[in-house]
Amino acid sequence: MRFALPRTDAENRLDADGPLVAHIDARELDALDDDDEYGRALGRGLFAGAIGTAFRTAVATSQSQGVRLRVRLVIGPSATALHGIRWETLRDPSDGTTLLTNENVLFSRYLGSLDWRPVGVRPRGDLRALAVVAAPSNLDEISAGRPLAPVPVETELERAREGMAGLRLVELPGAARPTAANLLAELRTGYDVVYLVCHGYLANDEPVLLLEDDDGRAAPMLGSELVDHLRSLTRTPRLVFLASCQSAGAGADRRSEDAGVLAALGPRLAETGVPAVLAMQGNVSMRTAGEFTKAFFEALDEDGLVDRATAVARSVVRERPDWWVPALFMRLKSGRLWYVPGTAPGGEKFDKWPSLVTDIVAGKCTPIVGPGISDALLGTRQEIARSWARSYRFPMAPHNRESLPQVAQYLSINQNRRFPRLELEAHLRRTLLERYGDELPPMPDDGARVPLEELLAQAWSVRHARGVTEPYSVLAELPTPIYVTTQPSRLLANALEDAGRAPEVELCRWREDGYWPESVFEREPGYRPSVQRPLVYHLLGLIDEPESLVLTEDDYFDFLIGVTRNQDLVPSVVRRALSDSALMFVGFRIDEWDFRVLYRSLMNAEGGRRRDDYTHVAVQIDPEEGTTIDAERARRYLESYFRNSHISLYWGSTESFVKELHDEWGSRR
């Protein structure tokens, strides 16, 4: 038993004096028909002696600090008898009260996963939801003597619309009939929340969902088929809500030692990488499922906390005989499904927009553009690293598989020095053709001979034409004479040209042995960047100049040594802008090499004192569950790290920041 309070780095071991032993007999519990007595007996067995003392200490300490207690129950896969226990019925043996209908004690079952894909916390306004309600017309023919209640399709869809009103919702039926093929096809397009209502059962410990065929009749779908499909997706749903009987196990109808829980669909989804799964651990009535669902989504709408919403919904149905059936399997440490852009974990709003816009108007703001600005167009650098690590059998630790410099370093040694640069071009070309091939102009050889920069420009035009708020276009609207970028494409220059400006593109000549194209400062010694003729300074290279790319770990070291040893490598006009203007970082993850190298080189550059005049510099922090285990502590650490640099943090994604920047700048302009 471990216990940690927020706002402290300490984690207390409640079993420091030795093992804590519970006395739980699954067979004795199964013999109890009354759920109340079951919960009391479970409480007596679990909370006897030191365990009860430790738990009550945790509850009292949390209450004294004014915080909720998040309880995560971890059961190893070999402890099969324990998985079948109805933990949700747990009662305090001292007074008989239910423990898990209290929203101050947030309970979830934790199942580990071998899935290493990051769990991104997305802005609430960007979330997509899929509601699937299957009501086969021939339920009476397949009930095998056990009548199945009809599924009220319109009632369930209306419940989904009300509960997920703030999300972009797609419905089956509606967009299509709720068949297995249509369900899998929709999941491939990417959803954050999946709400599935159907009948289900276990057959030989295999979960089966009753969907529909093209004629509306029952069409069984094996749960393993859904699990395998989700495992192959780039981004799994963040929450799957299974309003299906026995979707978390067979409950009292035991067919195996663990009541089918480990074989059922809910835990399988959790183990395959879905961060939060709400499933039914037995037969649940349509009334209980309906009331629970309504209360759950109403509570979730308040703050996005999945485990709190579960506790609230469980309390609403606690007078029902099957109130304990909904079970939450979750590996989210924060319990959070979404966040509000521009709001820090402590609730404070980003308040530097007035000063930032004022500096933009005065021409005293220098955008510093990171690689994340192209994530929506090209995918993330982490996805590229994972793809390479998988294809070329990267041998290092799993958490290093998302670091592009580390994986590229491996390829440069395992293959040759040029290989990562050529592979980057090939990967980006494949990505563009896969994502936008149907919308791009006809091209010979399936685009294999079309220059990559031309493909990038065409794909960017496709996204721009869709009417989305495009980051490059927003930056191109700003009246700034100098842009510094670590993004290796010419898209920023293209956007500036599209905005009627005439940009000059310049590279940082960080390698002494490199072949560099002619510099604008050599061609035109009197050139001075202006709003109409701005300078786009590529600090870490360009794709169409492969030798200029800073890609591997060795490249980053060489770059840092080079610019530190010879500051004249960076043009004086760029150095002056970096030391005497507000720096607006856009599209960085602060744990990435490019940001850390850039930040340290800036802090060591001349003229640092002039930066003290500007306190409104913004850095975008993408709050991913996998990289910020404790969001509040991460925020305090980052604020301390940047305090001497007068950098204000915007908590949110690049896309969210750019949208707000567009609105703030547009209203001022």
N, C-alpha and C positions, 0 to 999 in steps of 0.2 A: 504494500500500500504506500503510495506516494502522494504528497500533498504540497501544492505550491500556490502561493498568493500572488495576485498581480502587484505590480509596482515593487517587486523584489526579485533578486536573482536566486534566492534560496529555494531549494526543494527539500522538504522534510520527509524523511523515511519514517512512516508511522509504525513500521515493524522493526525498528532499530534494535530492540531487545531480543529479537529472535523471530522465528516463523510464527505467523498468525494462523491458527487452525480453525476451520469451520467444520461443522458436523452436519452434512447434508446427505440424505439417503434418497436418491431419485425414486426408488421403488415405493418407499413409504409415502412420498409426496404424491405419486401417481394414484395411490389408493384413496386419496382425499377427493371427494366429488365437489365439495363446496370451495369456491375460489377464495372466499374470505379466510377460511381455515387453512387453505393451502398457503396463502400469503403470510399468515401468522406463524405457521410451522416453518416456512422458509426463513422468516425473520429470526425465529428462535435459533435455528441452526446456524445462520450466518453471523448473527450479532452476539452470540454468546462470548463472554470473556473479553479479551483484549481487542478483538475486532470491533465490537460494539462501542467500546470506549474510544477507540481511534476514530471511528466514523462520527460519533457525537462530538468529538473534539473538532473535527473538520467542519461540521455543520455550524457549531457555535462560533468558531473563529471566523468563518465566512460571514455569518450574520453580523458579528461585531464590526467587521470591516465594510459592511454594506454592499457585499458582492454576492452573486449567485455561486453555488457550488456545482461545478460541472463534474459529474461522476462518469468515468469511462470504465466499463467492465471488460477485461481482457481474458479470454478463455482460449487456451491452446487448442489446435485442431485435433489433438489426440484425446482430449478430455470429452469424448463424445456424449457421455451421460449428462454432463453439465450443460451442454448446448440445448438439450431438450427441456430444461427447467424453465418455468414461466416466471422469469425474473421480474417482469413488469407488475406482478401481483404483490411484490414485497411490502410487508407491513412492519411497523415499529413494534417490537414485542412488548414494550413498556405500556403503550396505550392503544395499540391496535390500529393506528391511523396508517393509511396508505402513504408511502414515501414518494412514489413516482408520479403523483398527480399534483405535485407542488412545483410551481414554476421557479422556485428558488433552489430546487435540487434538480438539475438537468441531467438526465440519464441517457446513456446510449451504450450499445454493445459495440466493441471494437474488434474488427477483424483485420489483420495485417494483409498487405497486398504486395506482390512482387512487381506491380506496375510502377514504373518510375516517371511516368508522364507528369508534368507539373499540374497542380490544381490551381488554376487561375481564378481569383475573385474578380468577377466582372462587374462593370457599372450596371446599376439596376435597369437603366433605360435601354441597355443593349441586350437584355436577356430574351431568349426565345423559348417558348414553351410548346409542347406537343401534347394534346389531349386525345387519347384513343379510348373509345367506348365500344365494346363488341357485344352485340345482343343477337346471337344466332336465332333464326326463326324456328329451329327444331330442337330446342332444349329438352322438350318433353320426351323426345325419342332417344336421347343419349344419357338420361339421368340414372338409368339402371336401378330404378326403384327408389332413388333418393331425389325427390323433386328439387329442381333448381329454380330459384326465384327469378322472375323476369327482370332484365336490366332496363331501367327507365332511361333511355338514351338521352332524351332532351333534358331531363332533370339533371343528369350527370354533366352534360355539356354546359348547361347553365351554371352549375356549381363551379365548373372549371373557369368559365368566363368571369364570374364574380370574384373567385379567389385569386385569379391571375390577371386581373384587369390591367395592371401596370406593365404586363409583359406582352410581347408579340406572340399571339396564340394561333396555332394551326390545329384544326380539328379533323379527326377521322371518326365517324363519317362527317363529311363536309367537303374537304379538299379531295377526298377519295374514300372508298370503302375500307373499313378496318381489316384488311387482309394482312397476312404475314409479309408478303412482298411489298405492299405499300408502307407498312410500318418500318421495315428495314431500309427502304429507299428514303423515307423521310429522315430517319436517324442519320443517314449518311450526310445530310445537308447541315447538320450541327444544331443541337438543342441543348439548353441549359437545364430545363425541367421537363420531365416526361411523366405524365399522369395517365396511368393505364387502368381501366376498369373492365374487368371481364371475370368469368368464372374460371377456376383453375383447380387442379388436383395433382396428387402425386401418383405416379405409376411406376412401380419398381424403383422407388426413390428418385425418380426423374420428374422434375416439375413440368407440368403441361398447362398451356394457356389455351382457352377456347376462344379463338378469333373467328373470323368469318371467311367464307370463300366468295367468289365473284357473284354467287347467287344469293348470298346472305345466310347460308346454312353454316353449321358449326364446322370449323376447320382447326383441329388441334395443332398447336405449334410447340415443339420441344423447347424448354427453357435453355438448353445447351446451345440451340441455334441462335437465340438472342444474345447469349453471353459471348459466343464466338464472334458475332458481328460487332458487338461493342468493343471487344478486345482489339479489333483491327482498326478502329477509328482513331484519327489523329487526336481528337478531343472528345472525351466521353461526356455524357450529361453530368451535371453537378448534383442533381437530385432526381431520383426515380421513385415515384409514389405508386406502389402496386396495390390497388384496391381489388385484389383478387383473393378468393378463399385459398388458404393453405399456401400463400406465396412466400411465407417464412417458415413453413413446416406444417406438419400434420396436427399439431396441438394434441388434444386428447386421443385422437384416432391414430395411435402409434403404429407405424409399420417398420421402424428400425430403432436401434438403441438410442439414437439422438432425436427421435421423433421426426426424422426427415429434415431437420433444420439445416444441417450442413449440405444436404443434397438439394434443398429447395432453392428457388430462384433468387430471393432477396440476398442471402449471404453470398451466393455465387457472383452476383453483380458487384457486391462490395469487394470481394476478393479479386475480381478482374479489373478493378480500378475506379468504379463509380464511388465518389467520396461519401455520399449519403443515400441510403436506401430505406424507405418506409415500406414495410411489408407486413402481411398478416400471418401470424403463427398458428392459425387454426381456422375453423369455419367462423365467419363473421356475418352477421345479419346485414341486409342492405340498409336498414335504419341506422344501426351503429356506424357503419362505414360512411353513410351520408353525413350524420351529425359530426363525426370525427373529422371528416374531410373539410367541411365548412369551417369548423373552428380552427383547424390547422392552418388553412390558407389565410384566414383573417388575422391570426396571430403572426404568421410569417410576414405578412404585409407591413407589420409595424416596424420590425428591425432586422429581418432577414436571418434570424437565429433559428436553425432547424430544430435543435434540441429543446429550446424554450417553447416553440410552437407545438412540438409533440406533447410536452407536459401540459400545456394549456388545453389542447384538444382532448387529452386523456382525462383531464379533470371534468370536462363537459359531459363525457359519456360514462362517468364512473358509476352511475346508478344502473347502467345497462349490464346484463349478465356476461356479456362478452367484451367488456371495456378494456381488458388487458391484452386483447388480441393484436392490436397494432404494435409492431416492434421496430425500433430505429437501429439500424446498423450504420455506423459513421466513423470515418477516420479524419474528419476535420477537427483540428485542434481548437479552432476558434468557434466552430459551429456556425459560421457565417456563410450565407449563400450569395449575398451581393453586398455592394457598398455604394455609398452616395459619393460621386466624384467631388473632389475638392474639400472633402471632410476628413479630418484626421481621425484615427481610431478613438481618440478621447472626445470627439464630437465637435472640435473647433473647426470653423470654416476658414478656407484660405482667404486672407483679407488684403492681399498685396496688389489686387488688380488696379486700383487708382494710381499708385506710384509706377507700376509697370507700364500702364498705358501712357502716363505722362512722359516717361522716358522715351517711349516709342515715338510720340508726337515730336519730342525735342531732337530726335535723331541720335539719341544716346543709349540705344539698346542694340546689342549684338547677339543675334540668335546663334547658338551652338547646337548643331543638329546631329543627333545620334542615329545609329542604325535602326532603332526601333520605330522610326517614323515610317518605315516601309513595311512593317509587319503585316498590315492589312492587305498590302499588294502582293508581297512575296513570301509571307510566312516569317517566322522568327529565326534568329541565329541559333537558338536552342534546338529548333526542329532540324536545321541543317546538321548540327553537331550530332544529334541522336541518329539521324539517317546515316551519316558517315560511320559513326561508331558501330552501328548494326551491320552495315555492308562490309566494313573492313576489319571487323572483329577487334575493336579497340579493347586492350587488355587491362586498362586501369580501373580504378574504383567506379562503381555505378554513378555516384554523384558528379564525377568528372565528365560523364558522357554528354553533358549539356554545355560544356565549355568549348566553344569553337576554337579558340587559340590552342587549347590543349589537344584536342582531337586533330587539328591541322598540323600541329607539331609532330604528332605520331605519324601522320601520313607523309610528312616531309622526310622522315627518317626511314620509315618502312618502305616507302616507294622512292620518291626523289623530291628535291627541293621545289621543282616547278609543279608537281602533281596537285597539291591543294589548290593552287590558283586556277589550274585548268579544270579541276573538278568543281570548283565554285561556279565557274561559268556554265559548265554542263548542268549542274543542279538547278541554277536559276533559269536556264533555258527550258528545262523539263517542266519546272513549276509553272512558268508563264504559259506554256502550251497546254498544260493540263487544266489550268484555271480559266484561261481566256481564249483557248484555241478556237472555239465556235464563234467568238465575237471578233476575232482578228481578221484583217483583210487576207484574201488568198495569197499564199506565198509558196515558192518552189521548195521541193525537198522537205515538205512539212516543217519549214522554218529552220532547218539545220544550217543553212548558209546565210541566213539573215543575221546581220550584226546584232549582238545582244542588246546594245544600247537602243537600237531601233525597235526591238521587241519590247523592251521596257517602256519606251515612249508610247507605243501603240497600246499596251496593256494599261498604262496610266490614263490614256485618253478614254479607254473603255470605262474605267472606274469613274473618271471625271464626268462622263456623260450620264452616269446613273443618278447624278444629283446628290451624292453624298458629300459631306463636308470633308474636302480633300486636304491633308496637312500641307502639302507643298504649295497648293494654291493660296491657303491662308497665309503662309510665310511670305509668299511672293507679293502679297498686298501691303506688307509692312514697309514704311519708308526708311529702310535702313541701308547704308552703303556697303556693309561688309557682312557676309555670312561665312561662318566657319562650320565645316561639316566633316564628320567621320563616316558618312554614308557613301559607299564607293560607286554610286551611279551619278549620271548627269541630270537626274530628274528635277532637282532644284533649279538648275540653270534653264531647263525646258519650261518649268512653270513661270520663271521670271520672264522669259521670252513671250510666253503666252499672255502675260500681264502687260505686254508692251514695253518691257525694259530690255536693255542690251547688256547682259552679264558677261564678265570675263572670268574664265575658269583657270585656277592656278593650283599647282601641286606643291606640297612640302617635299623638298629634296633631301630626305632623311638618310639616303644611302650615298656614300661617296663613290661607289663603283657602279651606280645605276646610270642608265641612259634616260635622260629627261627631255621632254619636248620643250620647245622654246618658251621662255617665260614672257608674260606680258610686260614685265618690268625691264626685260632686255629689249624687247621689240619696241617699247614705248616708254623710255625712261621717265617721262614727265607724267605718266598715268597716275591719277589719284581717284580712288573709288568714289562714286557718287550714287545718289538714289536712282538716277536714270541709268547709270552705267555701273552697277554694283560689282563687287568682287566676290566670287564663290571660291573659298579657299579650302581645298581638300587636304585635310591634315594626314589622313591615313591611306591615301591612294585612290585610284580609279580602276574600275573593272577593265576598261579598254586600254589601260596601261598596266598590264599584269605585274611588272617588276616594281611598280610603285606601291602595291598593296601591302599593308601591315596586317598580317593574317596569323602567323604562328607565334608561339611564345618567344622564340628567338627574335622575330621581327619586332615585337613590342619592346624587348630589352634594347635592341639596337636603336630603335627610334628614340627611346627615352635617353639613352646615352648620347645620341647625336644632337638632339635639340638642347640638352643640358650643357654639353660641351661647347656648342656653337649656337648661341641664340640668334645669330644673323641668318640661320637657316629659315627662320620665319620672317617674312617681310616686315619692315618697321611699321607700316600702316596697320598691319594685323596686330602686331605687338601692342601698339598704342590703343587700338580698339579693345583688346582684351584687358588692358589695365585701366582704361579710363572710360568705361561705359557699363551699363547694367548688362550682365550676362544672362541670357535666357536659354537654359539647357532644355532641349526638347528631344525626347526619344532615347533616353538612356536608362539602363538598369545600373544602379550604382555599384553592384557587386561584379560588374563586367570589367574586363581588362581595359577596353577603350576609354571608359569613363575615368578609371583610376589613373591611368597614364596621363590622360589629358588634364585631370584635376591637379595632379602633383606637378606637372610641368608648368601649369598656370600659377600655382602658388609659389613656385621658385623663380618665376620670371621677374624682370625688372618692373618697377613702377607699381608694386603691390599696394603701397599705401594709398594710392589714388582710388583703389577699389573700395576703400572704406567709406567713400562718399555715397556708395550705392548699397542700400540695404534691401533691395527688392528683387533680388535674383531668384529665379524659380527653378527647381529641379523636380522632374516628374518621377515619382516612385510608384511602380506598379505593384500593388499589394497582393502578391501571390501567396497562397497558403503554404506552398512548399519552401519558399524562401524567407518568409516572415512568420515563424512559428508563433511568436507572441507579438502581435501587431503593435501593441502599446509600447513594449520594451524596444522593439525595432525603431519605432518613431523617436523615442528618447535618445537612443544611440545615434541616430542619424542627425538629430538636431544638435547633439553635442559635437559630433564630428565636423559639422559645417558652421558651428557658431562663430568661430573666429573669421570666417569668410563672409559673414553676413548673408548667407544663402537661406532663403525661405523655402520650405518644402511644400509642394503641391502633392497631396496624396491622391493618386489616381493614375489612370492610364494616359498614354500619349494622346489617344483619340479624344478622351474627355477634356484634356487640357486644351487641345487645339480647338475644340468646339466652343469652349468658354472664351478662349482668346478671340475667336472669330466674332462672337457676340459682343464681348466687351469693346474690342477695337471698332467693330462696326457701329455700335451705339455712340461711341465717342466721335468717330469720324463724321 
